[in-house]
């Protein structure tokens, strides 16, 4: 049976896919008794797994991998670990698809905005700025359990060579449903792909 993997799945856990998320909220949810304290309740089928140290999968065992609005939440060194680990578990001919915010488009919108608060607006919707610093135990706990900050933003032009350096080929811009593999229909959310300031990517293991 072909293996399909989604990481950073959040609450989207379709059948036919092995769905992983690295949220501390999920880890808390898995602890007996304490699980009810988790601010987010993940579907029971979601497994805890972090692509940075690597998922519990055999090398070369996966036919398709997907992530949506995940990689921009990683620092640059963690991002590079993530895509190397993604490449490692894909089998030859396997497909990796992703979507994420487009820094180039966001920046164009910012530069075209004549409003005096254009920079404030840009930092807010790009998640590159913070309106306040977490304080106290409650604030630190909320920061630990959440992961909304964007740590390293990308456009297609900067992402393409990173994927190539990790070993991927056939790297191109992608649209929902153009993978050639119907299994991806279960995970690709048109709303997240069609956001005005997002872009999709398709690439393959040689």
Residue, then its C-alpha position, 0 to 999 in steps of 0.5 A: x500500500x502506498x504511503x502518504x504523509x502530511x506534516x504540520x497537519x493541524x486539525x486536517x487529518x484525512x483518511x489515507x494519509x499519515x498525519x503528523x503535527x509537532x504542536x506542544x498542544x498535541x503532546x499535552x493532549x496525549x498525556x492522560x488527565x492533563x490532555x483536557x488542558x490542551x487549548x486545541x483538541x486535535x483529531x485522534x488520528x493525528x500523531x506527534x512528529x517533528x520533521x526537523x529531527x525526522x519523522x518515524x519513517x523508513x528512508x525511501x518509503x513514502x510516495x507523497x508528502x504534503x505540508x501547508x503553511x508550515x515551513x515559514x514557521x521554521x528558522x532557516x537552519x531548521x527549514x533546511x533540516x526539514x526539507x532534507x528529512x522530507x527528501x530522505x523519506x521520499x522514494x524515487x519518483x515520490x512527490x513533495x507538495x507545499x504551499x506557503x505565504x509569498x514574501x514577494x507578493x506581500x512586499x509589493x502590497x506593502x510598497x504599494x500601500x500609501x497609508x502611513x500605517x503601511x509598515x504596521x499593517x505589513x508586520x501584522x499580516x505577515x506575522x513578522x512583528x509582535x504587538x506585545x511580548x509575552x509576560x508572566x507564566x500564562x503568556x509564556x505558556x501561550x507562546x510555548x503552545x502556539x507557533x504563529x510567528x513566521x521565522x523565515x519567509x520565502x518566495x518561489x525564487x528563493x525557495x527553488x534553489x533550496x529545494x534543488x540543493x536538498x536534491x529535489x527535481x522538477x521544481x515548479x509553481x503549482x496549483x491545487x489539483x495539478x499533481x497528477x496524483x489524486x491522493x493529494x486531493x484529500x489534503x490540498x485546501x483550495x482556500x489556503x492555496x488560493x490566498x492572494x499572497x500565497x503560492x504552491x510548489x510541486x517537486x519530486x525525488x529523482 
